[in-house]
Amino acid sequence: MGILNVTPDSFADAGRLRDADTAVAAALRMEADGADLIDVGGESTRPGADPISADEELARVLPVLRAMQGRVRVPISIDTYKAAVARAAVAAGATIVNDVSGLQRDPELARAVAETGAALVLMHARGSSKTMYAEAQYADVVADVSEELRAALGGAIRAGVTLDRIIVDPGVGFAKRPSHSYGVLARLPDIAAALSRPMLVGPSRKSFLREAVGGRPASERDWGTAAAVTAAVLAGAHIVRVHAVAEMAQVVRVAEEIRRHG
């Protein structure tokens, strides 16, 4: 899954793709480089980011989604936790809603997904972008993440989203200290076994990698990302969400071969 941020304050590529034509060109490059899915986001969810209104988010993503129609062939995901944005994005061509709040921030989102027929990614998180690190308190991070995702799954199903359309994401880097994120990566099979759903993992360039790669900024963390992506694939992840598609496509294909031969 290639990351297409159309925000002015993304932690990894701030403001680079705000123009629709530039964003579509980037999406086409990702597709050519091996992306199987493209995730379009109009609001930064990095720690400390300020929330924006649904109208502002739609003003950023709808021109891009409309311009992608008929040009980008792989499925498109909309990275949002807002029901209004999800509905409009699906009408504009998205087929997946990637909710980084795990249904915690908009009680109408699950119903919106059910009514549109889109697939749903439920990511584990706590709190908002402003408060997530204060929420990073776990007795057992894997057990707690699994239980909280199980609750989100139940909420989605009660709202009418069928189980076969739900993917889970353990939320590496969200409401987690680095030790928690590494613990989740190390024990992904336990989370997969607890939930029995396809799993998306998104470690790309995140701050939990910083210390291990010598304090490098986000734009210089692709080698560290490659290690985390390899670990995720070997542990059974079905989808990895990344910035550097061409490089990570090679990493994924080799890791897949290792897993297949195991």
C-alpha positions as CSV (number, residue, x, y, z in Angstrom):
1,M,0.0,0.0,0.0
2,G,1.5,3.3,-1.2
3,I,1.0,6.3,1.0
4,L,-0.3,9.4,-0.8
5,N,-0.4,12.3,1.6
6,V,-2.1,15.4,0.3
7,T,-1.5,17.4,3.5
8,P,0.7,20.4,4.3
9,D,1.9,18.9,7.6
10,S,2.7,15.2,7.0
11,F,5.6,14.1,9.1
12,A,7.4,12.4,6.2
13,D,6.6,14.5,3.1
14,A,4.9,17.7,4.2
15,G,3.2,19.6,1.4
16,R,4.8,17.8,-1.4
17,L,1.6,16.5,-3.1
18,R,-1.0,19.1,-2.4
19,D,-1.7,19.8,-6.1
20,A,-4.1,17.2,-7.7
21,D,-2.0,16.7,-10.8
22,T,1.2,16.2,-8.8
23,A,-0.6,13.8,-6.5
24,V,-2.0,11.8,-9.4
25,A,1.4,11.6,-11.1
26,A,2.8,10.3,-7.8
27,A,0.1,7.7,-7.6
28,L,0.8,6.5,-11.1
29,R,4.5,6.2,-10.2
30,M,3.6,4.1,-7.1
31,E,1.5,1.9,-9.3
32,A,4.3,1.4,-11.8
33,D,6.7,0.8,-8.9
34,G,4.6,-2.1,-7.6
35,A,1.9,-0.7,-5.3
36,D,-1.1,-2.9,-5.1
37,L,-3.2,-0.3,-3.2
38,I,-2.9,3.5,-2.7
39,D,-3.9,5.2,0.5
40,V,-4.9,8.8,0.1
41,G,-4.9,11.0,3.2
42,G,-6.0,14.6,3.7
43,E,-5.4,15.0,7.5
44,S,-2.1,14.4,9.2
45,T,-2.4,11.9,12.1
46,R,1.2,12.3,13.3
47,P,1.6,12.8,17.1
48,G,0.7,16.4,18.0
49,A,-1.1,17.2,14.7
50,D,-4.0,19.6,14.8
51,P,-7.4,18.2,13.7
52,I,-9.1,19.7,10.7
53,S,-12.8,19.9,9.7
54,A,-14.4,17.5,7.3
55,D,-14.9,20.3,4.8
56,E,-11.2,21.1,4.8
57,E,-10.3,17.4,4.5
58,L,-12.7,17.0,1.6
59,A,-11.3,20.0,-0.2
60,R,-7.9,18.3,-0.1
61,V,-8.8,14.8,-1.1
62,L,-11.8,15.0,-3.5
63,P,-9.9,16.7,-6.3
64,V,-7.2,14.0,-6.1
65,L,-9.7,11.1,-5.9
66,R,-11.6,12.5,-8.9
67,A,-8.5,13.0,-10.9
68,M,-7.4,9.4,-10.2
69,Q,-10.6,7.9,-11.6
70,G,-9.9,6.1,-14.9
71,R,-6.2,6.6,-14.5
72,V,-5.1,4.7,-11.5
73,R,-6.0,1.0,-11.8
74,V,-5.2,-0.3,-8.3
75,P,-7.7,0.0,-5.5
76,I,-7.8,3.3,-3.6
77,S,-8.1,3.7,0.1
78,I,-9.2,6.8,1.9
79,D,-7.3,7.5,5.2
80,T,-10.0,9.1,7.4
81,Y,-11.9,8.7,10.6
82,K,-14.8,10.9,9.5
83,A,-18.1,9.4,8.2
84,A,-18.7,12.4,5.9
85,V,-15.3,12.2,4.3
86,A,-15.6,8.4,3.9
87,R,-19.0,8.7,2.1
88,A,-17.8,11.3,-0.3
89,A,-14.5,9.5,-0.9
90,V,-16.2,6.3,-1.8
91,A,-18.5,8.2,-4.1
92,A,-15.4,9.6,-5.7
93,G,-13.8,6.2,-6.3
94,A,-12.3,4.9,-3.1
95,T,-13.1,1.3,-2.2
96,I,-11.4,1.1,1.2
97,V,-11.8,3.2,4.3
98,N,-8.7,3.2,6.5
99,D,-9.7,4.4,10.0
100,V,-6.7,5.2,12.2
101,S,-9.0,5.6,15.2
102,G,-10.5,2.1,15.2
103,L,-14.0,3.6,15.3
104,Q,-13.3,5.7,18.3
105,R,-13.6,9.2,16.9
106,D,-16.8,9.3,14.8
107,P,-19.6,7.0,15.9
108,E,-21.2,7.2,12.4
109,L,-18.2,5.9,10.5
110,A,-19.0,2.2,10.7
111,R,-22.5,2.7,9.5
112,A,-21.2,4.9,6.6
113,V,-18.8,2.1,5.6
114,A,-21.6,-0.5,5.8
115,E,-23.9,1.6,3.6
116,T,-21.3,2.3,0.9
117,G,-20.1,-1.3,0.7
118,A,-16.5,-0.3,1.2
119,A,-13.9,-2.4,2.9
120,L,-12.7,-1.2,6.3
121,V,-9.3,-1.1,8.0
122,L,-9.5,-0.9,11.8
123,M,-6.3,0.4,13.3
124,H,-5.5,0.3,17.0
125,A,-5.1,3.7,18.6
126,R,-6.0,5.5,21.8
127,G,-6.8,9.1,22.2
128,S,-6.2,11.8,19.6
129,S,-3.0,12.9,17.8
130,K,-2.5,15.3,20.7
131,T,-3.0,12.8,23.6
132,M,-1.9,9.4,22.2
133,Y,1.4,9.2,24.0
134,A,-0.2,9.8,27.3
135,E,-2.5,6.8,26.6
136,A,0.5,4.5,26.0
137,Q,0.1,2.5,29.2
138,Y,-0.2,-1.3,28.8
139,A,-0.2,-4.3,31.1
140,D,0.5,-6.5,28.0
141,V,0.6,-4.5,24.8
142,V,-0.2,-7.5,22.6
143,A,-3.1,-8.7,24.7
144,D,-4.4,-5.1,25.2
145,V,-4.2,-4.3,21.4
146,S,-5.9,-7.6,20.5
147,E,-8.7,-7.0,23.0
148,E,-9.3,-3.4,21.8
149,L,-9.2,-4.4,18.2
150,R,-11.7,-7.2,19.0
151,A,-14.0,-4.6,20.4
152,A,-13.7,-2.4,17.3
153,L,-14.4,-5.4,15.2
154,G,-17.6,-6.0,17.1
155,G,-18.7,-2.4,16.7
156,A,-18.1,-2.6,12.9
157,I,-20.1,-5.8,12.6
158,R,-23.0,-4.5,14.7
159,A,-23.1,-1.5,12.3
160,G,-23.5,-3.8,9.3
161,V,-19.9,-4.2,8.0
162,T,-19.5,-7.8,7.1
163,L,-16.5,-9.6,8.6
164,D,-15.0,-10.5,5.1
165,R,-14.6,-6.7,4.5
166,I,-12.6,-5.9,7.6
167,I,-8.8,-5.7,7.9
168,V,-7.0,-5.0,11.2
169,D,-3.9,-2.9,11.9
170,P,-2.1,-3.1,15.3
171,G,-1.2,0.6,15.0
172,V,2.6,0.5,15.2
173,G,3.7,4.0,16.4
174,F,0.2,5.1,17.5
175,A,-0.4,5.5,21.3
176,K,2.7,3.3,21.7
177,R,6.2,3.9,23.0
178,P,9.0,2.4,20.8
179,S,9.2,-0.6,23.1
180,H,5.5,-1.2,22.5
181,S,5.8,-0.9,18.7
182,Y,8.7,-3.4,18.7
183,G,6.8,-5.7,20.9
184,V,3.8,-5.6,18.5
185,L,6.1,-6.3,15.5
186,A,7.7,-9.2,17.4
187,R,4.4,-10.8,18.3
188,L,2.3,-10.1,15.2
189,P,1.3,-13.8,14.9
190,D,-0.3,-13.6,18.4
191,I,-2.4,-10.7,17.3
192,A,-3.3,-12.4,14.0
193,A,-4.3,-15.6,15.9
194,A,-6.5,-13.6,18.3
195,L,-8.4,-11.8,15.6
196,S,-8.4,-14.1,12.6
197,R,-8.5,-11.2,10.1
198,P,-6.1,-10.1,7.4
199,M,-3.5,-7.7,8.9
200,L,-2.1,-4.4,7.7
201,V,1.1,-3.1,9.2
202,G,2.4,0.5,8.7
203,P,5.9,1.1,10.1
204,S,7.1,3.4,7.4
205,R,9.5,6.1,8.6
206,K,7.9,6.3,12.0
207,S,9.5,7.8,15.1
208,F,9.8,4.4,16.9
209,L,12.6,3.7,14.4
210,R,14.5,6.9,15.2
211,E,16.8,5.7,18.0
212,A,17.7,2.5,16.3
213,V,18.8,4.3,13.1
214,G,20.9,6.9,14.9
215,G,18.4,9.7,15.3
216,R,17.9,10.1,11.5
217,P,14.9,12.3,10.3
218,A,11.9,10.6,8.9
219,S,13.0,11.0,5.3
220,E,16.2,9.0,6.1
221,R,14.5,6.0,7.8
222,D,13.8,3.8,4.8
223,W,16.5,1.2,5.7
224,G,15.0,0.9,9.1
225,T,11.6,0.7,7.5
226,A,12.8,-2.1,5.3
227,A,13.8,-4.1,8.4
228,A,10.4,-3.6,10.0
229,V,8.6,-4.4,6.7
230,T,10.6,-7.7,6.5
231,A,9.6,-8.6,10.0
232,A,6.0,-7.8,9.3
233,V,5.8,-10.0,6.2
234,L,7.7,-12.9,7.8
235,A,5.2,-12.7,10.7
236,G,2.2,-13.0,8.3
237,A,1.2,-9.4,7.5
238,H,-1.0,-9.3,4.4
239,I,-0.5,-5.6,3.6
240,V,2.3,-3.1,4.4
241,R,1.8,0.6,4.2
242,V,4.9,2.4,2.9
243,H,6.2,5.7,1.5
244,A,9.1,4.3,-0.7
245,V,7.1,1.9,-2.9
246,A,9.8,1.0,-5.4
247,E,12.3,0.0,-2.7
248,M,9.8,-1.7,-0.3
249,A,8.2,-3.7,-3.2
250,Q,11.6,-5.4,-3.5
251,V,11.8,-5.9,0.2
252,V,8.3,-7.4,0.3
253,R,8.8,-9.8,-2.6
254,V,12.0,-11.2,-1.1
255,A,10.4,-11.5,2.3
256,E,7.5,-13.3,0.7
257,E,9.8,-15.8,-1.0
258,I,11.5,-16.5,2.4
259,R,8.1,-17.0,4.0
260,R,6.9,-19.2,1.2
261,H,9.9,-21.5,1.4
262,G,9.6,-21.8,5.2
